[in-house]
Amino acid sequence: LSYSETIDLIRGEDMMLYVHENTGTEAAPVWVDTPVAYATSNSLSYSLDTVDTSNKMTGNWKSALPGQIGWTISTDALISATDGHMSYDTLENLMILRSPITVKFGKATTGYELDNTVIVRSGSAIITSLELNTEKGGICTSSITLQGNGKLTAAIPT
C-alpha cells in the first residue's frame, strides 16, 4: 500500500454543503444541488446514544448497549446579497417553513457543482439554528446548524 499526500488527501475547500432544491414548479420539477454560498467552514458530526444496562451484576461499573445514531451538519459562511444564492435570506425562509430539507455534503468541482463521481453524503435535515453575525469593518457572516432526520447515506450517486 502506498501513500501520496498530493493524491490521498482531501482539501477542506473542496468539500461543500448543498441544498437539494426544486427550481422548477410542482408540476414540472427541476431538482438542483445548490451550494451554500461563500461557506468558510463545514462540520459533519455523528453521535451514538447509549442505553444504560447497569445492574447489580456490573458492580461499580456502568454498562451500556449502543442506541440510536444521529448526525448534524454545521456551516459558517459569508453572507451574499445576490438573489438566488443559498445564503442567509434563503436559509431563513427554509427555516421558517419548518419542513425538512434534503442536504448533500460532498466534493465540489471547479465550477462549484457537486462531484457525483465520488462519495456524497445525503439525507433529510431540519434547520435547528441560524445565526446572523455582523462586525464593524467586516463582512456579515452566518452560521447554520442542521439536525439529521433519519439516515445519512454515503454513496457514489448513480
N, C-alpha and C positions, 0 to 999 in steps of 0.2 A: 504494500500500500504506500503510495507516495503522497506528499503534501506540497502544495504550492499556494502561498498567500495570494498571489495575483489571480488564481483560478478558484480557489476554495472559499474565500471569504466574501461575505455579502456586505456591501457598503450601506451604512444607515440611510443615506439619502436616496437609495434605490427602493426602499420599502415605503409604501403609501397606503393610506386608508381610503377606500372608495365607498360611495353610497350607490347601491343599485337602484336606479330610479326610472320611472316611466316618463319619457319626454314627449310622448305622443298623447293620444286620447285613450279613454277607456275602451272605445270601440276598435281603435287601431293603435294598440300599444307599441311603443318603441323603447326597448329597455337598453339603458346605457349604464356604464360604471363611471361615475363622476368622482374624481379625486377631491379630497378636502384641500381647498386651495391654500397654497403657501404654508403647508404644515412644516413645523420646525422639529417636532419630535412625535413619535408614536410609541405606545406601550401596550403590549398584549400580555395579560396575566390570567393564568388558570388557578383555580382553587379547588380543594377537595375537602368537603365536610367529613367529619368522623362521627360515628355512632358509639357512644360510650358503652362499653361492655364490662366495666369494672365490677367486681363482685367479691364476695368473701374469699374465694379461692385465689384471687390475684394478690391478696395481701395488701401491702402498701404501694403496690404498683398499679398505675392506670392501665387499662387495656381498651382497645378500640377496633372497630371494623371500618373500612372505607365506606363513605356515604355518597352523596351526590356531588357531581362535578359542576363547577360554574366557571364563567370567564367574563372578563371585562376588557375593553379597549379604551385607552385614553389618548387624546391627541391635543397638542398645543399648536397654534397656527397664528400667523399674521392675518389681520382682517382685510379682505378685499372689498372694495366699494363697487366692483363690477357686477352688474345684474347678471344672474345665471351662474355665477361661481358658487361652488359648495363652500360657503363661508358663513359667518355668524348669522346674518339675517335668514338665510335658507335653513340653517340648522335650528334656529329659534322657532321658525314656522313648523318644522318637523316635530320639534319637542312639544309644541302647543297642541298639535294634532293628537298626541298621546297614543300613537299607534306604533307597533314595532316596525322597524325598517330593516332591509337586508343590507348588510355591510360585507365588504370583502377587504382582506388585508393581504397584500402581495407586492411583488416586484413591479416597478414601473418601467416602461420602455422609455426611449429618449424623448418621445412625444407625450409623456405622462399617461399613456394608455396602460391598462392593466395587462401585464405579460401573462398570457394564457398558456405559455409553453412550460411553465414551472409551477410548483405547488402554490395554490391560492387557498387561503383560509376564508371560509364563507359561512355566514349564519344570520339569524334574526336577532336583532338587539333593540333595546329600549334606551333612549337618551335619558339618563338619570341626573346629569349635571351639565350645565352650560354656563361658562363664565365669560364676561367681557372685561378686559383689563386695559386701562389707559394710564399713561405716564407722560408728564410734561417732557417734551423733547424726544419722545419715542414714537414708535408705530403701535397702533392699537393691536392687541392680541386677544385670542380667545382660547379657552380650554374646554374640552368636551369629554365626558365620560359616558360610555355605553355599557350597559349590562346585557350579557348574552341571554337570549330567550330560547333555550334548547341547545342542541348540539352545535358546535363549531366544527365544520368539516374541513379537512385538509386534503386537497386532491388537485391533480392537474385537470383543468376544465376540458371537456370534450366538445 
